[in-house]
Amino acid sequence: MTIWPTNPGSRAKLTTGQRKLGEVCDIIYGFAFKANEFNEAGKGLSVVRIGDVDKNKTDKFFDGKYDKRYLINRGDILLGLSGSFKASCWGGDKALMNQRVATLRNFESKTAESFIFYQLPRLLHNLEQLIAQLSVKNILTKHLNNLRVLYPPLKIQKQIVERLDAIKKAQELNDKQIALADELFQSLLHQELKSKIKNQKSKLQIKIKKLKDVVKVHYGKGLPKSERVEKGEYFAYGSNGPIYKTSKILVKYPTIIIGRKGAAGALYLVKEPSYPIDTTFYTEIKNQNELNLDFLYFLLQTLNLQHLAIITAVPGINRDSLYNLKIPLPPIETQRKIVEKLSAVQEYKKKLLEQKQKLQELFDSVLNKSFKGEL
């Protein structure tokens, strides 16, 4: 079912399927409050500045006289009109709009407010591209007033909003589950690798060893730019993770890559053939019957390796500081049981992240079809 013209370039059809934003609502702009009158003590009302548009709280307050037209409430649509243009639904308490922030009010009776809101990110992105040639990217009143919004009958607007709202709720629930999975992982990490080990040393016959006693730490090797190509069979790992492909192999066995320079202390568990480049270390376990690789990976996460970095222009970790790390080693069977629990949580989170991607694809699909009039 086509709900509006599929050819926006046609003038005759344009008038029936689209409206100007300034025709369907009022655009209210913020006030240029004086920065020296702000406070951070929480006195008065919050002041929403450009950087606060997509947040639900601010760190600046204004305790003086103001015009009520600059007030916003929870649920109001906010627009950021400088730099990277953005739209958001305010989730905080009553607040004041600073300059270069705007809100939409007094929508026409045949307009679903949420239907307009769902269109804004794409419209603002297109507008940002159109005025990118300006030295300071600011949206002017005429730009917003003349933005073309899709405008099918109200019944159709509500149907589309209902679908998008349902997907949004599923996304919010999914995000909460991801956050809970993270909390569970951190709780288990602490319980299994810190508290449990600390409190049951004698029972579990835990040994305390230096990392150098159980692991060899090797320097990554230089990889010529000519070898850092998109096509290749194996990953080349830098201090920020897998950044290139290469046909060369440096490490055939599963290993832990540790950021040595730049992202010092960053950790990557790698189980495919790889080529750690010269901004990293890679590990080799001396005795598989004494130390489980996954256990070591989880354990290193609790040790905050970043604190080993020497502060220079480019922070870095030297191998001796790694080698002298003291690590608790329970029996190998205990290590495997701990890994099993933690891996189960990670696998659950992986599925949630896959679901997050699918939900985003579904949302984008519904939105795209709406723009084409295909729903």
N, C-alpha and C positions, 0 to 999 in steps of 0.2 A: 504494500500500500504506500503510495507516494503522498506525503503529508505537506510538502511544499515544493516549489520549483527546484528541479535538479540542475538548472542552468542559471546560476546567479548572474551571468553576464547579460542576460536579457532584461532590458529596461522594463518592459511591460510586466514580466513575471516578478521582477525584483520587488515591486511595490506590494505584491500580495503575499510574498513569502518572507520579507525582511522588513525591519524597521530600524530607525536610528535609535541608538541607546538613549539619547537626550529626549526622544519622543515618548519613551515608555516609563521613564522614571526621572527624578531629580538627582543631579550629581552635586553633592555638598563637599566642599573642600575645607581642609583643616586651616588652622590659624598659625601665624608665625609667632609663637610664644618665644619670649626671650630666654635663652639658655641660662643666663645668670639668675633667673628666678626659679629654676628647677631645684628640687631637693631630693635626696636619696633616703630620707628618714621616714618616708611613707606618709607625709603630711599632705592632705588634700587628695586630689584625684590623680590616677596614673596618666601619663602623657604618652600617647602612641606615636612614635617616630618611624621613619622609613624602615629601620631595621627591626621594628617590633610588629610589623603588619602580619607576619605569619607565625607570631608567637601568641601566647595567652596571658602574658604579663610583661611589665616593663620595670625598669629600675629608676625611672625618673618620675617625679611627682610635681604637681603645681597646686599651691595653696593660695589662690588669689581669685579675683573676679574673672568671670568668663561669660561668653555668650552661649546660651543653651544650644545653639545650632551646631556647635562643635562637639557636643556630647555624643558618645556611642554607647551601645549596650550589648550585652551578650547576644550573639546571633547575627549582629549587623555585618553586612558585606563591607570589607575594607579593600582599598586599592593603594598600592605603593606606586608612586608616580615619578620616581627618579631611579637612575641606575638600571637595575634589573627589574622590569615591571612585574608586579605580582598581584594576585587577588587571594583573599582569604576570608574565612568566616571568623569573626572575633569570638574567642572563647573565654575571655576574661570578664571582670566586673566592669561597671560603668567607668568610662575613661574619657579623655579629651584627645582630639585629633590635632597633631602638629601639622605644620606646612608640608606639602608634597604627599599628604595622605588624604584620601577622599572616601566617602561612603555613598551608597545609593539608597534613596528614600522615595516615598510616595509613588509606588508603582501603580500603573494603570490597573483597573479592575480586571482586565482580560489578560493579565500577565502573571505567570507563576514566578515568584522571585528566585526560587532555586533553579528554574530553567535558565534564567539569565546568568546566574552565578556559574553554572556548569560550563557556559560558553566562554566566560571571561579569560581563563588561562590561555586558550588558543588565540582569542582576539587580541589580547595584550602582547602575546609573542609575535604575532604578525605585525602589530603596530610598532613594536620595538625594532623589528627589522626594517620597517619603512622609514623610520626616522633615525636610523643608526648613523647617518652621515653627520648628525649634529655633534659638536664637540662635547656638550653636556646633554645626556639623553633625558630630557624632561618631557612629560606628556602635557600638551597644551589643552585648554578647555575645548577648543574646536575639534581636537583629535577624538576626545572621549564622546563628545556630543554626536559626532558623525559616525561612530562605530556602527557597522551594520550587524544587528543581531537577528538570528533566525526567529521567525514569529508565526508559527502555525496556530491553529485555534487553541484556545485554553485547554480544552479536553485533551488534545494531543500533547500539549506541554506537560500536563499533569501525569499522563501515562509514561512519558519519557523520564520525568523526574522520579516517578515511583520505581522504575527499573534501576536508575542510577543510584538512588538512595539505598535500595536493597543491596546493591553491590558494595557501596560504601560501608554499610553496616557490616557486611561480611569481611571487608578489608580491615575494619577497626577491630573486629573480634580476632581475626588472624594475627594482627599486630600485637594484640594483648597476649595471645598464646605464645608468640615469639619471645616477647619480653619475659613471660613466666618461664619459658624454657631456659632463657639466659640466667634467670635467677636460680632456677633449680640446678643448672650446671655449676654456677659459682658456689652454691651451697654444698653440693656434693664434692666439688673440688676442694673446698675448705675442710669438709668433714672427713673425706677419704684420704687426702694427701697432707693435711696438717694436723687437725685435732686427733683423728684416729691414730695416726702414726705416733704422735707425741705422747698420747695417753696409754698406748699399748706396746711400747718399745720392748719390754721384757717378754710379753706374751708372744709377740710376733717375731721375736729375735731380729729386730731391726738393726742394721749396721749403718753407721754414718761414714760415708766415704767422700773423698774429693772427686770431682768430675773426671780428673785426669786418670784416676785409678780404673775407671770403667769405660771411658770413651776416648777415642782419638779425635782431635779437632783439626781439620785440614783447612787451608786457605783456598778460597775459590780461585779460579784461573781467569786470566784475561781472555776475552773472546773478541776477535777483530770485528769491526762493524760490518764487514763484508759477509760475516757468518751470521749476523743478527738479522735474519730475514723472516718474512711472514710465513713462508712455507718451510716445512721441516718436520721431522718426526719427533723430536724431543724438545722439552722446555729448557730455556736458559733462564735461570733465576737470578734476579738482582736483589738489591736490598729492599725493594718494594714488592717483591713477589715475582711471578712469572711475567716477563715483559717481552720475550722474544721466542722464536722457534729456531732450532738449529738441527743439523743432521749429525752433529758431534755428540759424543757421550763422554762425560767426565765421571759420573757416578752411576753404576748399574744397580746398586742395592738401595732399598728404602733408607731414607736419611732424614735428618732434621736440618733445614737451612736456617742459619742465624744471621741476621743483619749485622754486618761488621762496620760499615760506614754509611753515613746518611741516616737511614732508618735503623739505627743501632739497636740491637736487641729484639727486632722483629723476628717472629718464629713462623716457620712453614714446615708442615709434615709432608714429605714428598715420597710417594711410593712407586713412581714411574722413573725410567731412566732420565737423567737430568744433567744439566751443565751449570752448576753454581758459578756465577761470574765473580770477579775480583772484589766486589763490595760485600762479600759474604764469607761465612765459614760453613763447612758441612761436617756432620758427625759420622763416626764409624764406631759401633759398639764392639768392644773387645770380646765380650763373652755373652752370647745370646741366652745362656742358661742363668745368667746373673741379673741381666737388665733387659726389660722389655722396652722397645722403641717408643710405643705409644704411651707407656707409663712415663718415660722420660719427657716426652713432649708435654704431657699434662703437668708434670712436676715443674718444668721450666716456666710454665705459664704463671705459676704461683710465686716465682722468685724475682719477677720484675727486673729483667736483665738490663733494662735501660739505665738503671742506676750504676752500671759498670762503665758506662761510656765516659771517656775523657772529653771534657768540654773544650773544644777547639772550634775553628771556623766550620769544620765538618766533623761533628761528634763521631767518635769511633771507640770500639772495644778491642783491647788486645787479647791475645790467646791466653796469656798467663792468668789474667783476671777470671776468665772462664774456667780454666783448669783448677783454680783454687776454690771454686764453689763447693760447699759441702752439701751433699744430698743424702736423704734417708733412703735406705734400700731394704724394704721388707722382702720376704721370700718371693721367688718368681711367681709362684701360684697366687699369692696375695696380690701381686702387681696385676696379674691378668684379670682377676676378679674386679679390681678397681677400674681397670680399663674398660671392662665389659659394661659396668654401670654408666661410666661417663660417655662411652661411645653410643649407648642406647639413647641418651639425651641428645647427643649431637645428631644422630640419625633422625630423631623426631624433629629437631629444629630444621634439618635439611628439607624434610618433607613440607614443613610449614613455609619455608622460603620458596619452595617450588609452587606451593599453593598461592603464595603472595604474587608471584609472577603471573600465574594463570588468571588470578582475579584482576590484575592490572590490565592484562591483555583483553579480558572480557569487558572491562570498563571502557577501554579505548575503542573497542569494536562497537559497542553500543553508541558511544559518543560520535564516532565517525559515521556510522549509519544514520544517526540523527541529522548530522550536517548534510548528508547527501539525500535526505528525505526517503530513506529506504526502510524505515520502521513502520 
